[in-house]
Every structure is written in structure tokens, then in C-alpha cells.
Amino acid sequence: MEDASGFKVGMGIQIHDRLTAGNYLTSTAVITAIEGNTLYFDQPLVYDYSVHEGGVVSNASSILYGVDVQR
């Protein structure tokens, strides 16, 4: 990423771009390590996000999320 200075290990994050913002293709994760401007997190992304489509990593992440939830 361009600038990782606002992120800390243990922080919850959301990852999306213009094509995926606000829908089920938004990824959530927890930062496990930071090296320079590279973030490492605890699980794979659900989609391949694009810088050209305005890719965003945000610390505005919900503390609760469901994966493979069935009713």
C-alpha cells in the first residue's frame, strides 16, 4: 500500500474497490504483521481487488462478521 502508517498489528480491516464496495465481495481481516508499507493479515481475500478500480484498505471494520453462515 502507499502508506501503512495509520495501521497497527491486531487492527481489523476491510478491503474493497469500486466494483466490490458495500457487497459480499468486501473482505475483512485482522492485521498480523506490517513490514514497511506491506500489510499481512490472518486470512485470504475473497476477491482480487484492483488499484486501478480504486482499491481501499480501511480500518473502519466491523468487529463482527460472518463467513459461510447458513440459516
ROBA-445701 format. One line per field, with one value per residue: residue in three letters; x, y, z of N, C-alpha, C, CB in turn. Coordinates in steps of 0.05 Angstrom, whole numbers, plus 5000, padded with zeros to 4 digits. Atoms other than C-alpha are relative to their C-alpha. Last residue first. Glycine has a CB too. Layout:
! ROBA-445701
code ALA / ... .
nx X / ... .
ny Y / ... .
nz Z / ... .
cax X / ... .
cay Y / ... .
caz Z / ... .
cx X / ... .
cy Y / ... .
cz Z / ... .
cbx X / ... .
cby Y / ... .
cbz Z / ... .
***
This chain:
! ROBA-445701
code ARG / GLN / VAL / ASP / VAL / GLY / TYR / LEU / ILE / SER / SER / ALA / ASN / SER / VAL / VAL / GLY / GLY / GLU / HIS / VAL / SER / TYR / ASP / TYR / VAL / LEU / PRO / GLN / ASP / PHE / TYR / LEU / THR / ASN / GLY / GLU / ILE / ALA / THR / ILE / VAL / ALA / THR / SER / THR / LEU / TYR / ASN / GLY / ALA / THR / LEU / ARG / ASP / HIS / ILE / GLN / ILE / GLY / MET / GLY / VAL / LYS / PHE / GLY / SER / ALA / ASP / GLU / MET .
nx 5024 / 5024 / 5023 / 5014 / 4989 / 5006 / 5006 / 5014 / 4988 / 5019 / 5009 / 5029 / 5002 / 5011 / 4998 / 4999 / 4998 / 5002 / 5028 / 5012 / 4992 / 4984 / 5006 / 4976 / 5000 / 5022 / 5021 / 5000 / 5015 / 5004 / 5023 / 5005 / 5015 / 5014 / 5028 / 5000 / 4972 / 4995 / 4973 / 4983 / 4972 / 4985 / 4976 / 4993 / 4986 / 4982 / 4972 / 4988 / 5014 / 5027 / 5007 / 5008 / 5017 / 5026 / 4995 / 5019 / 4987 / 5017 / 5001 / 5018 / 5022 / 5024 / 5005 / 4985 / 5009 / 5024 / 4995 / 5011 / 4991 / 4985 / 5017 .
ny 4996 / 5013 / 5001 / 5026 / 5013 / 5028 / 5007 / 5025 / 5020 / 5010 / 5027 / 4997 / 5010 / 4982 / 5015 / 4987 / 5018 / 4985 / 4997 / 4985 / 4972 / 4987 / 4972 / 4986 / 4989 / 5014 / 4982 / 4992 / 5017 / 5027 / 5005 / 5028 / 5012 / 5025 / 4994 / 4977 / 4996 / 4978 / 4989 / 5016 / 4997 / 4988 / 5014 / 4991 / 5018 / 4985 / 5003 / 5024 / 5025 / 5003 / 4985 / 5017 / 5022 / 4989 / 4981 / 4999 / 4996 / 5007 / 4984 / 5011 / 4984 / 5006 / 5028 / 5013 / 5027 / 4999 / 4988 / 5017 / 4990 / 4975 / 4977 .
nz 4984 / 5011 / 4982 / 5005 / 5024 / 5004 / 5028 / 5005 / 4982 / 4980 / 5003 / 4993 / 4972 / 4980 / 4975 / 4974 / 4977 / 4974 / 4993 / 5022 / 4996 / 5019 / 5001 / 5008 / 5027 / 5015 / 5010 / 5028 / 5018 / 4990 / 4984 / 5001 / 4978 / 5007 / 5007 / 5018 / 5008 / 5018 / 5001 / 4983 / 5007 / 4978 / 4990 / 4974 / 4981 / 4982 / 5008 / 4988 / 5006 / 4989 / 4976 / 4978 / 5009 / 5010 / 5021 / 5022 / 5026 / 5022 / 5025 / 5020 / 5009 / 4984 / 4997 / 4979 / 4993 / 4984 / 4974 / 4979 / 4973 / 5002 / 5000 .
cax 4406 / 4477 / 4537 / 4597 / 4634 / 4601 / 4626 / 4632 / 4682 / 4661 / 4719 / 4732 / 4808 / 4804 / 4843 / 4819 / 4826 / 4805 / 4790 / 4861 / 4888 / 4848 / 4820 / 4825 / 4767 / 4751 / 4818 / 4857 / 4861 / 4901 / 4932 / 4998 / 5005 / 5061 / 5081 / 5145 / 5134 / 5069 / 5045 / 4981 / 4929 / 4859 / 4814 / 4750 / 4739 / 4686 / 4658 / 4591 / 4572 / 4586 / 4646 / 4661 / 4670 / 4695 / 4748 / 4747 / 4788 / 4762 / 4808 / 4811 / 4873 / 4916 / 4981 / 4974 / 4952 / 4957 / 5029 / 5015 / 5024 / 5021 / 5000 .
cay 4598 / 4586 / 4630 / 4614 / 4673 / 4721 / 4787 / 4822 / 4875 / 4914 / 4947 / 5021 / 5008 / 5014 / 4983 / 5012 / 4993 / 5049 / 5007 / 5015 / 4993 / 4929 / 4879 / 4804 / 4776 / 4737 / 4756 / 4702 / 4702 / 4728 / 4790 / 4817 / 4890 / 4917 / 4990 / 4975 / 4907 / 4901 / 4838 / 4802 / 4852 / 4825 / 4811 / 4831 / 4825 / 4862 / 4815 / 4808 / 4880 / 4950 / 4964 / 4909 / 4941 / 5008 / 4971 / 4933 / 4913 / 4919 / 4920 / 4897 / 4920 / 4868 / 4897 / 4972 / 5015 / 5090 / 5088 / 5039 / 5090 / 5072 / 5000 .
caz 5162 / 5139 / 5151 / 5107 / 5137 / 5186 / 5211 / 5278 / 5299 / 5237 / 5200 / 5190 / 5189 / 5113 / 5056 / 4990 / 4917 / 4870 / 4808 / 4780 / 4848 / 4837 / 4886 / 4874 / 4914 / 4978 / 5009 / 5046 / 5121 / 5180 / 5151 / 5125 / 5109 / 5065 / 5072 / 5110 / 5140 / 5179 / 5213 / 5235 / 5210 / 5221 / 5162 / 5126 / 5052 / 5011 / 4958 / 4994 / 4977 / 5001 / 4957 / 4907 / 4839 / 4866 / 4908 / 4973 / 5034 / 5106 / 5166 / 5239 / 5277 / 5312 / 5284 / 5272 / 5213 / 5203 / 5179 / 5123 / 5067 / 4992 / 5000 .
cx 4988 / 4976 / 4977 / 4977 / 4987 / 5011 / 4996 / 4996 / 4987 / 5015 / 4981 / 4987 / 4971 / 5000 / 4992 / 5004 / 5005 / 5001 / 4996 / 4970 / 4986 / 5006 / 5020 / 4994 / 5027 / 4999 / 4979 / 4978 / 5002 / 4984 / 4993 / 4976 / 4997 / 4986 / 4985 / 4972 / 5001 / 5029 / 5000 / 5029 / 5017 / 5029 / 5011 / 5023 / 5004 / 5012 / 5020 / 5029 / 5016 / 4986 / 4971 / 4990 / 4988 / 4981 / 4973 / 5010 / 4979 / 5015 / 4979 / 4999 / 4983 / 4976 / 4977 / 4994 / 5019 / 4990 / 4976 / 5002 / 4987 / 5011 / 5018 .
cy 4974 / 5005 / 4988 / 4996 / 4973 / 4989 / 4970 / 4996 / 4973 / 4981 / 4992 / 4972 / 5003 / 4987 / 5020 / 4979 / 5015 / 4982 / 5013 / 5005 / 5018 / 5029 / 5015 / 5029 / 5012 / 5008 / 4984 / 5020 / 5009 / 4982 / 4971 / 4995 / 4970 / 4990 / 4976 / 5008 / 5022 / 5003 / 5023 / 5010 / 4983 / 5001 / 5014 / 4983 / 5014 / 4980 / 5017 / 4995 / 4976 / 4975 / 4996 / 5014 / 4984 / 4977 / 5010 / 5018 / 4999 / 5007 / 4989 / 5018 / 4985 / 5016 / 4995 / 4970 / 4988 / 4973 / 5001 / 5012 / 4983 / 5010 / 5025 .
cz 5008 / 5019 / 4986 / 5020 / 4998 / 4974 / 4999 / 4971 / 4997 / 5018 / 5023 / 4997 / 5010 / 5028 / 5022 / 5022 / 5026 / 5024 / 5027 / 5004 / 4979 / 5008 / 4983 / 4995 / 4993 / 4970 / 4984 / 4993 / 4972 / 4982 / 5003 / 5018 / 4996 / 5025 / 4991 / 4995 / 4980 / 4995 / 4980 / 5000 / 5019 / 4992 / 5024 / 5010 / 5027 / 5019 / 5016 / 4991 / 5012 / 4993 / 5008 / 5025 / 5023 / 4991 / 4989 / 4978 / 4979 / 4974 / 4981 / 4976 / 4980 / 4991 / 5019 / 5000 / 5021 / 5010 / 5018 / 5028 / 5021 / 5027 / 5000 .
cbx 4979 / 5004 / 4993 / 5020 / 5032 / 4970 / 5023 / 4973 / 4999 / 4975 / 5023 / 4986 / 5020 / 4972 / 5030 / 4975 / 5023 / 4975 / 4985 / 5005 / 5031 / 4987 / 4998 / 5013 / 4977 / 4973 / 5012 / 4999 / 4971 / 4985 / 4976 / 5025 / 4972 / 5020 / 5000 / 5015 / 5012 / 4988 / 5021 / 5000 / 5009 / 4996 / 5021 / 4976 / 5027 / 4984 / 5002 / 4983 / 4996 / 4985 / 5005 / 5022 / 5016 / 5006 / 5018 / 4972 / 5023 / 4972 / 5028 / 4972 / 5010 / 5006 / 5026 / 4994 / 5000 / 4978 / 5012 / 5014 / 4993 / 4983 / 4981 .
cby 5017 / 4970 / 5028 / 4977 / 4998 / 4995 / 5009 / 4999 / 5010 / 4987 / 4980 / 5021 / 5014 / 5008 / 4988 / 5017 / 4980 / 5015 / 4973 / 4986 / 5003 / 5000 / 5013 / 4987 / 5021 / 5006 / 5022 / 4976 / 4998 / 5002 / 5015 / 4983 / 5014 / 4979 / 5021 / 4995 / 4973 / 5027 / 4978 / 4971 / 5030 / 4983 / 4996 / 5000 / 4992 / 5022 / 5006 / 4977 / 4996 / 5022 / 5031 / 4982 / 4982 / 5018 / 4988 / 5009 / 4979 / 5015 / 5000 / 4996 / 5026 / 5006 / 4985 / 5012 / 4982 / 5013 / 5028 / 4973 / 5030 / 5022 / 5000 .
cbz 4985 / 4996 / 5011 / 5002 / 5002 / 5001 / 4981 / 5015 / 5029 / 4988 / 4999 / 4983 / 5018 / 4992 / 5005 / 5006 / 4995 / 5000 / 4999 / 4974 / 4999 / 4973 / 5028 / 4974 / 4996 / 5013 / 4982 / 4981 / 5009 / 5025 / 4988 / 5010 / 5002 / 4990 / 4978 / 4974 / 4989 / 5011 / 4991 / 4990 / 5001 / 5027 / 4978 / 5020 / 4988 / 5015 / 4970 / 4993 / 4970 / 4991 / 4996 / 5007 / 4982 / 4976 / 4977 / 5010 / 4995 / 5000 / 4987 / 5012 / 4988 / 5028 / 5010 / 5028 / 4975 / 4985 / 4997 / 4999 / 5003 / 4988 / 5024 .
***
